[in-house]
């Protein structure tokens, strides 16, 4: 049987690197890899705007290992990430890859919440060739004089927008400033905020900018469902979806920590064993929970977007969005947790009647949905989701007072809010009728009185 050809050979990589890629099952580059690896190998600065699941991690790992000077024991590449989980994920990928090269490559992971003094002692004896870590800890080690960055070839800033959001850009600025001129800088980001642009201008020299469209990173192995909540309790709907579907591993996303806690508590109260991942979970506990999830001790995980951006959980069969995320780009991060490596996946997004605009924006990004509803104990197709919207559009507009009432109600969406709004409208109409009747009666009495005077 002929050996499968490795398409990474088109990049003129070292033979041992191509063999290592084959050993870990990488034969065909993704869109972001095909577009950016040639430029990275030529030493150009690049900015890659791509989402989770697009293969961006190996877009920088492959060139770094291909160009590493294995006999030189100094720091040659630094990779910063905004979260400890993402640092661990990249370190794991780098070690799996480098282990196939049959040579000793020194890789160190430096993140907050670990023993800094121990790391300082280790650095006194030995400088790693590749550093992966969070900006705060790397900056601390550089500031103390322990980590030497004077000969670094490549700086990678991964998840740059999340780095900015979490307030770590100043630390990355400090780290970059400790590196030599002629540094190659690679920046990867899901979005490109304006506040990130001064950093790019400061450290990147005529970079190749490449945006990989959203449509290329939602795998066609994912079934993407849209489930109307109407006036039903969302906790009940999530429980129904989880128990109807019997997922291998389900990841439920909430927009806030408070909502994640509420969903977890509800599901546990109904007998499900649930793991929680959000900002209020201590790092040590989060690591323990992650290990337990990897060991398949949990079938259900409730998380905030931290998990979508910084944690790679294997074997997710179902993703459930409790709500459409405030940042629509996060939708792709969430959905990208399932349907990976050619496996089938199911993404179910719950939405209320006041979220049609958000759904339309996602559809404008090239995301397609299948409309569904729960009937009895099964999830069935909805013939035309837009029919209701069109009917609403043709109804009589509310007056300004009622518009205010409706908006006020919608700010705090709870079960039964549609009924309460409907009742409020009925009360307003009744009041309007009474006022109108009184005005007519007054007008009649006044007319009768005037006729009597004449």
N, C-alpha and C positions, 0 to 999 in steps of 0.2 A: 504493500500500500504506500503510495507516494506521500511524502511529508507535506503538510499544509504550508503553503507559502506565506511568509510574514510580510504584510504590506508596509510595515515600518521601515523596511529596507530602502524605500524611496528617499528617506532622509539622510542616507549615507552615514548611518550610525555605526559605531564599532560593532564588530561581529558578536562579541561577548554580550553587548547590550541587547542586540536583537535576539540572541539565544535566551537571555534572561526574560525578555518580554514574552517569548513563546512559552517559557516554563511557567509563567504566571497567567497564561491564557490570553495575552494581548496580541492579536493578529492584525486587527484593522483599526486605524486611527479614527477617532470621532471628528466631527466638524471642526471643533475648536483646536484640536491637536493638528489636524491637517493644515489649518490656516496659520497657526502660530509657531509650531515647532521649528520650521525652516528659519524664521526670523530670529528665534531665540538662539538657535545654533550658530547663526551669523554674528551674534553679539549685540543685536539691536534691542533697545528698550521696547517693551510692548505693554499695551493695555488690553486686557481681554474682558469684555462684558459678557458674561455667560452665567447661566443658572446652575443650581445643584443638579448633578447627574449628567452634566455635559462632558465630563472627562477632563476638566481643567487641572486637577491635581497632577495627573501624569504629563500634562502639557509642560509643567516646569520640572517635575522629577526626572523625566527622561533626559533632557539636555544637561541637567546638573550632574547626573551620574555619568553621562557620556563624556563630559568635559572635565571631570574631576581628576586632579593630579594626585594619584593614589599614593605616591611616595612622599608627598609633602604634607607634614603634619601641622597644618595651621588651618584656621577657619577660612573656608573658601566660599561657602554659601550660607545665607541666613534666611529662614522662612518665618515670617511673623503671622500669627493668627489671632483673632480677637477672643477666642474661647479655648479653654483647656481641653474640652472634648475634641475640638477640631485639630488641635495640636497633636493629641494622642492618635487621632485617625490618620493624619499625614505621616506621623512617625511610623505607625504600623505599616502603611503602604510603602514607605521608603525602605524599611527593613526587609519586608517581603521581597521587594524588587532587588535590593542590594545583596541579599543572601544568595541569590542565584548567580552572582558574578564571580564566585569562588575567590574572593579577595577580601581582606579586612578593610572595611570602611568605617570610620568613627563617626557615629551619629549621636548627638545629645539632645534631649528634650528638656527645656527649661520653662516651667510654668509656675504661676502663683499657687500658694497652698502646699508647696513642697519645701524641703529643708534647704534653705539658701546657704547656710554656713557649710553644709556638706558639699554643695555644688562648688563653692568658692575653693574649698580644699582640693577637690578633684581637678579644678582648672589650674591650680598651682603646679600640678604634676603633668597635666596633659590638656592640650587644646583640641577639641573635636574638629573634624573636617566639615561637618554639616551641623548647623544649629537650627532647631525647630522650637518655637515657643511663643508665649504671649508677650506683648510689648513691654509690659511693666517689669516682669522678671528679667528679661534680656537687658533692659535699660539698667536695672539695679546691678547686674553683673558687670556691665561695661563701666558704669560709674565707679564701681569699687576697684576697677583696674584688673579684675580677674579674667574677664573675657576680652580677648584681643581681636579687634576687627580691622586692623591696619592693612590686611592683605586680602580682604574679601573680594571675590569676583562678581558674585550675584546676590542681589537682595530681592526676595519675593515678598510682596505684601498681599496676602490672601484675604478675601472677604473685606475689601477696603471700605465699602460703605458701612458694614457692620462695625469695623474698627473705628470709623468716624462717629457713628451713633453711640458707641459705648465710651467715647471720650479718650481713646488711646492714640489719636493721631499725633499728639505732641511727643509721646514716647517713641513712636516710629520715626518722627522727624529727628529726634535726638540720636537714635540708632543709626539712621542713614548718614547723619552728620559726622559720625565716628568712622565712617568708611572712606576709602581712598577715592580720588578722582578717577574717572573712567569706569566707574562702577556700572554694571548692567542692572537695571531695575525692571522687574516684572510685576505688574499690578493686575490683580483679578478682582472683579466686583460684579455683583448682580445688577446694581444700578449705578448711575454716575451722578451723584449729587454735586451741586455747584460748589459747596464748601470743600470738596475733594480736589477741585481743579488747581488751587494754588500749590498744593503739595506736588501734583503731577508736573506742573510747570517748573517747580524748583529742582526736582530730581531726575526728570526724564528728558532725554535729548532726542528730539524728533522721533517720538515713538510710533510704532505701528499700532493703530487702534483697530480693534476688530470686535464688532458686536454680533453675537450669534443669536438669531431670532428665537423668540420664545417657542415658536411652533416646532423647532427642531429638537427641543429638549423634553417635550412631553411624549413619552414613549407610546408607540401605537399599541403596546401590550396593555395599556391602561384603559379600563372602562370608566368613563367620566360621567357620573350621574348628578342630577340636580333634584333635590327633594324639598318640595314646598312644605313649610311647617304650618302654614295657615294660623289657626289660633290654638294649636296643640302645644302641650308642654314639651320643650326641646329635650329635657332630660329623659322623658318617656320615649321620645323618638329615637334618641341615641341608644337607649337600652334595647328597644325593639330591633333596630338595625343590627346591633351586635349579636343578639340572640337568634335572629332570623338567619343571618349570614354565616354563623359559626366560623369566624375567621381563624386562620392559622396564627397570625399576629396582627392585631388592629392598633393603629395609632390614631388617637382622637386629638385634634388640635383645637385649642381655645385661644381667644384673643388676649386674655388677661390671666394673671396668676390666680386672681380671685375666682374667675370662672372655671379654671382648671381644677381648683380645690373643690368647688361646688359639684362639678361633674363626677370627680373621683369619689366623693362622699356618697353621692346618689347611687352610683354603680355598686359601690361596696355594700351599701344598704340593701341592695337587691341581690347580694350573694356572689358578685363577681370579684375575682382577685385582680386588683388594679395597681399598676405602677404609676407614680407621678414624676414628671420632670419639668421643673420650672425654677425661676430665680430664687424662690424662698427655700429650696432644698439645698442643704449644705453640700459643698463640693465632695467631701468624703462620702456622704450618703448617696450623692448622685452617682459617684463611681461604683458604689456597691450595687445600686439599682441597675445601672447599665450592665454590669457583669451578670446580674441575675436575669436580665432580659436576653442577653446573648446566650445564656444557658437554658433559654426557653422556660424559665420559671414563671413567666407572666404571659398571658394571652392578650391582655388589654393594657395599653399605655396611654395615659392622658398627658399632654404636653403643651407648652407654649411654643412660640416660634424659635426659641433657643434651640429646640431639638431639630427643627427643619434646617437651620443654618449650620449647626455645629456638631451634630451627632449622626453617625451612619449606623442605622440599625438594620441588620441583615434579616431577610425573610418577611418583610412587611407585606401582608396580603391585602389589607384594607386600610385606607386613610379616610377618616371622617372629619370634615370641617364643621365644627359647631357653629361657625359664623364665617362669612366672607372676611378675610383679613383686611385690616385698615389699609395696609400697603398691598396693593393688588399683586405686586411682583412676588410677594411671599406665597401666593397661591401656588405658583409653580414649584417653589421649594418644598411645600407641603406634599403636593401630589407626586413630586419626584421621589418621595420616600418608598413608593411601591412600583411595581412593574419593572424592576431592575434586572439586568443580566438576561433579558429575554423572557423572564417569567411573567405570567399574567398578574394583573393587579386591579383593584377596584377603588376608585375615589368617589366619595359621596359628600356633596356639599349641601348643608341645610341653609335655606334662605327664606326670609319673610317677604310679605307682599310689598314692603317698602324698600326692597333691595334690588328692584328690577334694573335700576341704573348701573349698579355695581356688576350685575350679571352681564349687562350689555357691554360694559367696558372690558370685561374678561373675554367676551366673544369677539370684541374688536381686536384683541391681541392674537386672535387665531385659535382660541380655545373653544372646542365644541362640547356641548352637553347633551345628554339624553335625559329628558324630563321624566320624573318618576313620582309616585305617591304610594303611601302605605294604605292598603285596604285589607281589612281582616288581619291575617297573619302573613301577608306576603307583600312584596314590593312590585307594583305593576307600572306599565307605561302610561304616560299622560299624552293624549293625542295632540293637543296644541296648547302649550303653556302660555302663549301670547294672547290667546282668545280672551282670557280674563283681563289682561292689561288693556286690550283694545276696547272691551266693554266699559271699563272704568274711564277710559279717555273720552268716551262719548256721553257720559253722564253729566248732569248739570253741575257746574262748578259750585263749591261752597263759598259762602260769603267770607269776608276777611276775619270775622270773629271766630268762625268755625275752623278756618285754616290754622289760626293760632292754636286752637284747642287740639286739633289733630297733631300739629307739630310737637306740642308739649307732650302729648301722650306718647308719641313715637320715640322721644328721647330716652324713655325708660321702658323698653318693650318687655312686657310680662304676659304670661298666659291670660287670655280673655280680653286683651286690650282692644281687639276689634269690636267685641260686644259692647265694651264701655264707650267707645267712640260712637257706635251706632246709637246707643241710648242717649248720649249727649246731644247728638244731632236731632233725635226725636223730641227731646225736651226743648231744644231751641226752636224747632218748628212749631211745637204746641204753644210756646210762649209768643212766637211771632203771630200765630193765629189769634190768640187772646188779645194781644195788643191791637191787632187789626180790627177785631170785633168791637173792642171798647171804643176805638176811634170812630167806627161806623155809628155806634150807638150815640156817642157824643154829638156827632155831626147831625144825626136824625133829630135828637132832642133840641139842638140849637136851631135847626130849620123849623121845627114845630113851634118853638117859642117865638121865633121871628114872625111866623104866619099869624100866631095868636095876638101879637102886638099890633098887627095891621088889621 
